[in-house]
């Protein structure tokens, strides 16, 4: 993000990005508490007004996403009256534009007994790139197109991702112990041959990754506010 602070603390319409995300979640009528993994080296969150919210619990974050999610699930496991009945809704702090209607659709997966993810269908032509054998120079790209990938049934994985808490806990713990490549919660479940449903979500549920994404997030948040009014 080319910023002095982590991207979740960048300003966005008078708040930090993470405040928008947390408020988007807790405003949903079916969400009553949030467990937030925070890096032990974090120097920013404690100074935010939202840090003292009664509906928020912070736990130590880990080196990777999977470690942090497992930390949150460990807290839930030790504080739940019946962990086997719990479900976990996992969301990226850098996705402030999540739509409440999409969350509601995802939460309905409890009726299936299996979890799933929000995702948006791939709309663009997809290319598989490979490193060029030509020596890279300032005027010569290092990549070229190897072939066009069939985009049929290809989806962009979004968050939240929603799974039975015990199944996700076990999948993450086993995957990490085996040093498997866990890129999101769904991949951990997939590695254990679990079923992952796809719930189509809004493409506006962007992940702020590059500087221009902040402008796009601002546009979506403003549009939502105007529509609500």
N, C-alpha and C positions, 0 to 999 in steps of 0.2 A: 504493500500500500504506500510505500515511500513516506511513512509517517513516524513521528517520534514515539507514539504510544501504540500499543496493540490495536488492531482495527476495531475490536468491539467497543473501544472507548472513544472512537472518533465522534465528533459532534454531528448530529443529524437533526435538523429542525428543533433546536433548543434542548435536545437530550443527547445522551450517548446512544450509540447503536444498540448496545446490550439492553438498555432500558426500554427501548421500543420493542425489542424482541420479548423480553420478560413480560411486559404489559400486554402484548398481543396474546400471550399464552394464558396469563392469569385472568384475563377478561372473558375467556371462554367459560360458559356456565358449567361445563363438566370438569374443569380443572380447578382444583382447590389448593394445591401445594406444588412447589417446584423445588427440586434438588439441583443445585448448581455447583458443578466441580470448578474450583478455582485453583490456578497455579499457586503453589506455596510462595513463589517469588512475586506474585501479583502485588503491585503497589497502588492500584487505582480503585478497585471495586469498593473497598471499605469506606471510601470517602463519598460514595454516591448515596443520595437519600434512599434509594430503593434497597440498599444493603440491609436496612433494619426492618424491612417488611415482614410482618408476622407469617406470611404465607411462603417464605423463602428459607431454605436451609442450604448453607454452603458446606462443601466437603473438599478435601484435597484433590486437585486434579493430577493427572499423570502425564507421562511423556508424550503419549499418542492419544488419539481420540478413544480408542478401545479401552485404554487404561483409565481414562477419566469416566467413561460410562460405567465401567466395572466398579469404580469407586462409588459412584452414585447408587448403583444397585446394591452394593455391599451395605451402605447405610440403610437402604430400604429393607433389606433382608433382616438386619439386626433390630429394626424398629417396627416391623410389620407383625400384626397378630397372626396372619396366615399368608406367608410369602407365596405359597403355591397358588393363591387366588389373585395375586397382584398382576397388573399389566403395567408396562413401562412405555411411556411416550417420550422419545428422544428427539431433541431439536437442536439445530445449530444456532449458536448465539449470533452468528452473522447473517441470519435470515429474518429480518424484521418485518417483512411484508407478507407473512403467512396469513392465509385467508381463513377466518373462523368456520366457514362452510366446509372447507377442505378438512379441517380438523374433525368436524362432526362426522363427515363421511368416513374418515379413517377410524374413528372410535367405534363405529358400527361393526368393525371386524371382530369384536368380542363374541359376536353371534356365530362366527365360523370356528372359533377355537384356535385359529391360526392368526399370525400377525401379518403385517404388510407395510408398504411404504407409499408415500405420495410420490408421484412421478409425472412427468410431462412427456408426451410423445416427441420423438426426434422429427423435426420438420425440415431440416436442411439436408442437403446431399452430404454424405459422410465419406471422407477419404482416409485411407490408411497411409500414413507417411513413413518413410524410411530414411535413414541417414544416407546422404549422397557420398558416392565414392570419390567425388571431386574434392580436392583440398579446399577447405573453407577460406574464403576471403571476404573483404568488406562488401564486395559487389556480387558475390556468389552465395546463394542460400545453401545451408547445410542439409536441407531436407528436400525430398521430392516425393511425388505421389506414386505409391506402389500400385494401388488399385482403389476402386470405388466400393464402399461397403454397402450392402443392401440394408436400407434403414427400416425395412419391414419388421415390426415387433421390437424395435429399439426404443428405449425410454431413457430420459434423463432422471436419475434418482434424486429425489428431493428429501427434505425432512419437513415435518416429523416422520419418524419411523416408529412402529407400534408393535410390540410383541409381548407375549406372556413373560413376566419378569424372570421367573425361574429358568425358563428355556433360554432366554437371552443371557442371563448370568452364566449358565453352564457353557453356552456356546462361546462366549467371550473368554471365560477362564481357560477352557480347553484350547481354543485357538491361540491365545497368548502363550500358553505353556509349550505349544508346539512351534512357536515362532511363525505362524501362518500369516498370510497377507490379509489383514482385516481392514478394509477401507471404509466400511460402514456397518451398521448393526445387521442389515440384511445379509451382507457377505458372511458374517459370523454364523448366522442361521443356515445359510446355504451350505457352508462347509460341513455342517452337521446333518445335511440332507433334509433340512426342515422346509416347510412350505412357506413361501412369501407371496402374499397377494399384492397386486398393483392397484392402487386407487388413483385415478387421474386427478391431478391438482392443477392449479393455475400456474401458468408460466411466469406470472409476476412474482412468484415466491423465489426471488433471486437470492443467491449467496454473494454477499459483498466481498469481492476478492481483489478487484482492481480499483484505482481511484475513481474512474468514471462510473463505477457501480453505485457510489454514494449518490450521485446525481439522479440515477435511475430509481434508486430506493426512495429518494425525496419525492420524485414525481409520483410514484405509486402511492406513497403515504398521503400526499396532498390530495390525490384523486379520490382516495378512499374517504378522507375526511369531508371532502366536498359532496360526495355522493351520500354520506351519512347525514349531512345537514340538509 
